[in-house]
Amino acid sequence: MALFLRFASILSLTALVTSQLVVNVKNKGGDLIQENIQADIPNDLVRLSFQRLDGTLVSILIDFQTETKIQRLIVLGEQERDEGRYQVVCFVSKFNRNDFISSDSMSKLRQKNPGTIRTPEEDLGIEDHTMNLAIDPKKSSQFSKHIETMCAEAKTTTFTSVLDIKGWSKGSNVTYQGLMNFARRLNTEKISKCSQVSKSSVPCACALDVCIGWYPCGLKYCHGRDPAGKIINYRCGIKTCSKCHHFTYQVQDRHFCLWGGRS
């Protein structure tokens, strides 16, 4: 296989630093996207970034220590539509450890043919997220210490949800109410879609999609025998997936949601 995992019995010095993988992926429309995936073992992080054809910069950070995923979009404005230079939006959600291989496993991933166009083995479809809470990046360390830096420009556009708060509070030392103290409720479910609002200065529900065309979503195990003939399982590769996330969130004015079909 073009991609494989190299598991050394002795931890090498190269595994202690950040490793990087650049992957060429075709999206569902047949367009070529280049993904940059980095593993940071000391901080137990994985970062994934790419630029969409419309110019939107997508950066995703997975914090395994706090089971938090931060998805930041820098949406470039269009001058002919009187949009600003760009908008920064952050979506913070509870991360399931089984959705992505660990930072340690990610650091051991190698490519034999870097120029090959990758195709995921499984399409996981679209997951809908209603982001009905806003959080202040400067007061977000209860969720992840990385939000403040990553979402510094999204002072009023960093969102999470009640469902995510409930997920973090399970099995945690911080209670549901304790986490809710760091969030502000929004009326995302009750307000009209921005496409249905004609007046300015009226809160409305905007939407953005984040589609990851290829990522390592699990490890593969093979069967073999040890020197004594006993059947054993060992890691022999990775499983790859694609997935889209559809985020609905509140904006204070329809002019902050001018991309419409671009989402």
N, C-alpha and C positions, 0 to 999 in steps of 0.2 A: 504494500500500500504506500501511496505517496506521503501520507502522514503517519507517523508512528510515535509511540511513547518509548523513551529510553529511561528505564528505571535503574539507576546505579545502586549498588549495595553500600557504597560509601558516598556520603554527601560531598560533592565537589564544590570548589570555590565559586564556580560559575553559577551554581544554584542559589547562591546567597545574594545575587544581584538581580536587578530587574531584567527579564528576558522579553524579547519582542518577536512577534510573528506577523508578517504582512501577507494577506490572503486576497486573491482576486476572486470575486463572486459575481455571478449574474443574478440580477433581481428578477422578480416575476414578469417584468416587462421586457426582459432580455437585455437590459442595459448592464454594463460592466461597472461594478463598484469595488473599490479597494479598501479593505478593512485592515486596521492596525490593532492588534491585540497584544497587550502587555501583562505580564505576571510579575507581581511584587511580593516576593515571599516574606521578607521581614515584616511588612505591614499587612500581610494576608489579603491582598487586593488583586483584582483583575480589572484592567481597563480595556475598553473596546471603543474605537472611534472610526468614523468615516464621514464622507461628504456626499450628500445626495445630489442628484442632477440639477435640482432647483437651487443649489448653492447652500442649502441648510447643513450646518455642521452638527453632527450628532456625537455626543460623548457619553459613554456609559461607564459607571464605576460600580463594581460589586465589592462591598465590604463584608467579608466573610465573618469577621469578628462580631459584628452587630447584626448580621443577616439583613443588610440594607442594600438596596439597589438605587442608584441615583442616575437618572437619565436627563441630560441637559441638551436642549436644542437651541442653537443660535440661528434664528430665522432671518434671513437677509430680506430687507425691504425692496420693493420695486418702485422706482422713481415715478414711472408713468401712472402708478396707482396712488401717488402721494403718500407712500408709506415712509417711515423713518429708515435710518440706515440699517438697523437690525433690532430684533427683540430676543431676549434670553428668557427661556422658560425651563423650569426644573420640575421633574416629577420624581418624588421619593416614595419608594414602596418597600414592603416586606419581601425579602428574598428567600426563596426555598433553596436550600443547599443542593438538592437533587437536580436543580435546573441547569447547573453549570459545573464543569469539573473544577477541582480545587486549584488554588494558585500554585501549589507545589506541582501538581500534575501538568498544569498549563505550562510551567517553566521548562518542562522536559519535552515539550512538543517540538518536533522538527519537520521541515519540509525537504523532500528530495528534489522536487521540481518547483521552485518558487513561482515560476511563470504560469503554472497550470491554473485553469479556471475551475474553482471548486463548486460542487453541487451538493447540497445537504441530503442526507439519507432520509430525513423525515421532516415534513412540513407540519408544524404544530398549530397552524391556523392563526386566528385573531383572538386576543384576550381584551375584553372591555374593562376600562377603569373609570369610575366616576370619582373625580378628585374633589371631594366636598370639604376639604380643610386646607387652610393656608398656614405656612410656617415661616418664621423669620430666620433666615440663614444664620444670623448672629446668635440666635438662641436655639440652635438645632443640635447641639452636641449630644443630647439625650438619644437622638436617633443615630447619628454618625458624626464624628468629628470632621469628616471630609466635606460635609455639606457647605459649611461656611466658606471654604475656599472655592469649591467648584461652582457654587451658586451665588457668588458674591454680587454678580450683576443682576441677579433675579431677586431683588430685595422684596418685591411685592408679587412675584410670580413664581414662587416655590410652593408646590402643592403636594399633599398626601391625601389619605382617605381614612374614614372611620374604620373600615375593614382592615387597613394596614395597622392602625393603632391597636386594634384588638389582637392582631397577629403578633405584634411585638410584645404585648403585655403577657401573652401566654408563655409560661416557663421563664419569665424574667423577674428580676428584683424590682422592676418599676411597674406600678399598677397602671391600669387603663386610664384612670382619672389623672394619675401623675403625668402621663404622656400628653393627655388632652390639655393640660395646663400650658403646654408649649405650642398649642395649635389654635387656630381661629376658624370657627364654623363658617361655611359658605352655603349659599342657596342653589348650588349647582343643579340639583334635581328639579327645582321648582320654577326656574326662570326659563324664558324662551331662548331658542337657538339664535345666535347672532344673525344668521341668514334670514330670520323672520322679523328682525327688529329694524325699524326704519329711523327711529329717533336716536340722537346722540346722547351721551351721558346716562345711558340706561344699562345696568348690568345685564349680561347675556351669557349664554353657554357656548363656548368655543370648543373646537376639537382639533387634535393633532394625532397623527399616526407615527409610530416608530417601528420600522420593520428591519429586523436583523436577518440578513440573507444567509448567513452561515456562522455557526458557532459550535464549540465542543460541548454537547449537552450531557455527556455521560461517558463512562469507561466501558470497554469491551473486555470480556474475560474468556479465555480459552481453557480447554481441558488438556491435561497432560499427566505424566507420571514422574515421580521423583526417582532417584537411584534405587530405592528399595521396591519400586514398582507400585507405590501407592498413588492413587488418582489425586491430582491437585488442580486447583484453579489458579491462573495467573493472568495479570493484566497484559493484554496483547494489542491494544489499540483504542480508538475513541469512536464514539457515536456522534454524528453531527446533525444539527437541526436548523430550521429556520422558524421564525416566529414574528408576528406583528402584535403591537400593543396599540389600542385605540383609547386615547385619553380625552375625556370631556372635563372641562374646567371652566371656572367663572372669570370673566373679564369685566372691567368697569365700564367699557365703552366698546361698541361694535368695531370702532376703528383699530382696536387692538387685535382684531380677528379678520383681517382683510384678505388672507390667503385663500379662504374658501376651498376651492378644488385642489389647491396645492398641498393640503394636509394629507 
